[in-house]
């Protein structure tokens, strides 16, 4: 994730309530929120947007 060869331009992480907890530009998520504090364990949803605007979606479970 994403498929091989896809250039990611933006990453959005939302919590189970749909609130964006982090937005990044073409980088990996370190489990922290916009305020750079560690987010609690829970279910998060990851949206990757490629350079053409196509969105890829995945669920992530953050365990402590």
QUIJO-V988341 format. One record per run of one state. SS is the DSSP state (H for helix, E for strand, C for the rest). FROM is the first residue (numbers start at 1). TO is the last residue. If there is no record, write none. Layout:
BEGIN
SS;FROM;TO + SS;FROM;TO
END
This chain:
BEGIN
C;1;7 + E;8;15 + C;16;19 + E;20;24 + C;25;31 + E;32;32 + C;33;37 + E;38;38 + C;39;41 + E;42;50 + C;51;54 + E;55;62 + C;63;64
END
